[in-house]
Amino acid sequence: MTTKKTPMKVRSVWISDVHLGFRGCQAEALLHFLHSVETDYLFLVGDIVDFWSLKKNPYWPQEHTNVIRSILGKAKHGTKVIYIPGNHDEAMRDCAGHIFGNLEIHLDYVHITRDGKKLLILHGDEFDVIVKHSRMIAKLGNAAYDTLLWLNRYVNGLRKFFGYSYWSLAAYLKLKVKNAVSFISSFENALAHLARDRGVDGVVCGHIHHAEIREINSILYCNDGDWVESCTTLLEHADGSLELMNWSEKFEQYKNIEAMIAARKAA
């Protein structure tokens, strides 16, 4: 019995808010996804490395290095990698405009899908008033979020023990708090407005850790989610169609199969 499968082939992949260097990063799941997909374009839509967390509490296990190696390996073997830094890796914005082999760094980027849609790609923190104008409040909010994710590990440990699937406490609270829901709506509308001003058909962003595909006044709004809470990615298929994919369930299935194989070998 083997877990080897033919890689899924797509035209484009968008991932963001990976937060390498942060203890809540689900690097193992992301690595499994990267090994499971072949793509012409790989868009890194900000907060790939969490420099805020690294400065506060240095943490860098082997899995985080392996993610970087996997991304660079794809670039080496023909995937065009576009890196658009976010607020947690904003130091990389000083490198905007530079090209390193098949890896390019941009502040934003316009991608044309196979069916002709023009998509503006940016991280999105420019439209978060708190991040833009009050770094102290932003960092306090980030600390509170870290605490929620710490609690989330224990909650999901209990859920796993009782046979339940992964569940995000932070995402649940985010959608239950009225101000958070209002913020998400305002953020999405601001991005759609920008896309219209730029003369494109849609926008792809990250930042708020809330995966979504929807139309806002005839503008396609896409958020590729994150790899801390939800393990989500946005895909463009060969025909230009877009799909949000949650990798959590597939990764859990993979781990269960691996555990079964290990048990059989040990028997």
C-alpha positions in Angstrom: 0.0 0.0 0.0 1.4 3.4 -0.9 0.3 7.1 -0.5 2.1 8.1 -3.7 -0.4 9.8 -6.1 -0.1 11.6 -9.5 0.3 15.4 -8.8 -2.8 17.5 -9.5 -2.0 19.7 -12.5 -3.3 23.3 -12.5 -2.4 26.5 -14.3 -2.1 28.8 -11.2 -1.9 28.5 -7.4 -2.3 31.4 -4.9 -1.2 31.0 -1.3 -0.8 33.6 1.4 -0.5 34.1 5.1 1.7 31.1 5.7 3.5 32.8 8.6 6.7 30.7 8.5 8.6 31.4 11.8 5.3 31.4 13.8 4.4 28.4 15.9 0.8 28.3 14.5 2.0 27.8 10.9 0.8 24.6 9.5 3.9 24.0 7.4 3.6 20.2 7.3 0.1 20.6 5.6 1.5 23.2 3.2 4.4 21.0 2.3 2.1 18.1 1.6 0.0 20.4 -0.7 3.1 21.7 -2.6 4.2 18.1 -3.2 0.7 17.3 -4.5 0.4 19.9 -7.2 2.1 20.9 -10.4 1.5 24.5 -11.6 2.7 27.0 -14.2 2.3 29.9 -11.9 2.7 30.1 -8.1 1.6 33.3 -6.4 2.9 34.0 -2.9 0.4 36.7 -1.8 2.1 38.0 1.3 3.0 37.1 4.9 4.9 34.0 3.8 7.5 34.6 6.5 6.4 36.1 9.8 9.2 38.6 10.6 7.1 40.1 13.5 6.9 36.7 15.2 10.6 35.9 14.5 11.7 39.2 16.2 9.5 38.5 19.2 10.0 34.7 19.6 12.5 33.1 17.2 11.2 29.8 16.0 12.2 28.0 12.8 11.8 24.2 12.6 13.0 22.0 9.7 9.5 21.9 8.2 9.6 25.7 7.6 12.9 25.3 5.7 11.4 22.5 3.7 8.6 24.8 2.6 11.1 27.3 1.3 13.0 24.6 -0.5 9.9 23.2 -2.1 8.9 26.7 -3.5 12.4 27.3 -4.8 12.4 23.8 -6.3 9.3 24.6 -8.2 10.9 27.8 -9.5 14.0 25.8 -10.6 11.8 23.4 -12.5 9.8 25.8 -14.6 7.1 27.2 -12.3 6.9 31.0 -12.5 6.9 32.2 -8.8 5.5 35.7 -8.1 6.1 36.9 -4.6 4.0 39.9 -3.3 5.1 40.7 0.3 2.6 41.6 3.0 2.8 43.4 6.3 4.5 40.6 8.2 7.2 40.3 5.6 7.2 43.9 4.5 11.0 44.1 4.5 10.9 42.2 1.2 9.0 45.1 -0.4 12.5 46.8 -0.7 13.2 44.1 -3.3 10.2 44.8 -5.4 11.0 44.8 -9.1 13.9 42.3 -8.7 13.9 39.0 -10.6 15.9 36.0 -9.3 15.8 33.4 -12.0 12.1 32.2 -12.2 11.1 34.1 -9.0 9.9 37.7 -9.2 9.1 40.2 -6.4 6.3 42.7 -6.9 4.2 45.1 -4.8 1.2 44.0 -6.9 0.7 42.1 -10.1 -1.9 41.6 -12.9 -2.5 38.0 -14.0 -4.5 37.1 -17.0 -6.4 33.8 -16.6 -6.7 31.3 -19.4 -10.2 32.6 -20.2 -9.0 36.2 -20.4 -9.9 37.6 -17.0 -7.5 40.2 -15.6 -6.9 39.7 -11.9 -5.1 42.3 -9.7 -3.1 40.5 -7.0 -2.0 42.2 -3.8 -1.7 41.2 -0.1 -4.4 43.7 1.0 -2.9 45.2 4.2 -3.0 48.6 2.5 -6.7 48.5 3.1 -6.5 47.6 6.7 -6.8 51.0 8.5 -5.4 49.6 11.8 -2.3 48.1 10.1 -1.7 51.2 8.0 -2.1 53.9 10.7 -1.5 52.2 14.1 1.2 49.6 14.2 1.0 49.4 18.1 -2.7 48.5 17.9 -2.0 46.1 15.1 0.7 44.3 17.1 -1.6 44.1 20.2 -4.3 42.5 17.9 -1.7 40.2 16.6 -0.8 39.1 20.1 -4.4 38.4 20.9 -4.7 36.4 17.7 -1.7 34.4 18.7 -3.3 33.5 22.0 -6.5 32.3 20.2 -4.4 30.1 18.0 -2.5 28.7 21.0 -5.9 27.8 22.6 -7.0 26.4 19.3 -4.3 23.7 19.4 -5.7 22.4 22.7 -9.3 22.6 21.5 -8.4 20.6 18.4 -6.3 18.1 20.5 -9.5 17.3 22.4 -11.6 17.2 19.2 -9.2 14.8 17.6 -9.3 12.6 20.7 -13.0 12.3 20.4 -12.9 11.7 16.6 -13.9 15.2 15.4 -12.3 17.0 12.5 -10.2 20.2 12.6 -12.1 23.4 13.7 -10.8 27.0 13.9 -11.8 28.8 17.1 -10.3 32.1 15.7 -12.3 31.8 12.5 -15.5 31.0 14.5 -15.1 34.1 16.7 -14.2 36.3 13.8 -17.5 35.5 12.1 -19.5 35.9 15.3 -18.2 39.3 16.4 -20.2 42.0 14.7 -17.3 44.4 14.3 -15.1 41.7 12.7 -17.9 40.9 10.2 -18.2 44.6 9.4 -14.5 44.9 8.9 -14.4 41.9 6.5 -17.2 43.4 4.5 -15.6 46.8 4.3 -12.2 45.2 3.4 -13.8 43.2 0.5 -15.7 46.2 -0.8 -12.5 48.4 -0.7 -10.6 45.8 -2.7 -13.4 45.5 -5.3 -13.5 49.3 -5.7 -9.7 49.3 -6.3 -10.1 46.6 -8.9 -12.7 48.7 -10.7 -10.4 51.8 -10.6 -7.5 49.7 -12.0 -9.7 48.5 -14.9 -9.4 44.8 -14.1 -12.0 42.1 -13.8 -11.2 40.9 -10.3 -8.8 41.0 -7.4 -7.0 38.3 -5.4 -5.7 39.0 -1.9 -5.0 37.5 1.5 -4.3 39.3 4.8 -7.6 38.7 6.7 -7.4 34.9 6.9 -10.9 34.6 5.4 -11.1 32.6 2.2 -13.8 33.7 -0.2 -14.8 33.9 -3.9 -17.7 36.2 -4.7 -18.9 38.9 -7.0 -19.1 42.5 -5.7 -20.8 44.8 -8.1 -19.6 42.8 -11.1 -16.0 42.6 -9.8 -14.7 39.1 -8.8 -13.3 39.2 -5.3 -11.0 36.3 -4.3 -9.3 35.8 -1.0 -7.0 32.7 -0.9 -7.3 32.3 2.9 -4.3 31.2 5.0 -2.1 28.3 6.3 -2.6 29.0 10.0 -6.3 28.5 10.5 -7.8 27.0 7.4 -5.1 25.6 5.1 -6.8 27.1 2.0 -5.5 27.9 -1.5 -7.0 29.4 -4.6 -6.5 27.4 -7.9 -6.9 28.3 -11.5 -7.6 25.2 -13.6 -6.6 24.7 -17.3 -9.8 26.3 -18.6 -9.4 29.4 -16.5 -12.0 28.5 -13.9 -11.1 29.4 -10.2 -11.6 27.2 -7.2 -11.0 27.6 -3.5 -9.6 24.4 -1.9 -9.4 23.5 1.7 -6.5 21.2 2.2 -7.1 20.3 5.9 -9.3 17.3 5.2 -6.9 15.9 2.5 -3.9 16.3 4.8 -5.8 14.5 7.6 -6.6 11.7 5.3 -3.0 11.5 4.2 -1.8 11.3 7.9 -4.3 8.6 8.7 -3.1 6.5 5.8 0.5 7.0 6.8 -0.4 5.9 10.4 -2.1 2.8 9.0 1.0 1.9 6.9 3.3 2.5 9.9 1.1 0.3 12.1 1.1 -2.6 9.5 4.9 -2.4 9.2 5.3 -2.5 12.9 2.9 -5.5 13.3 
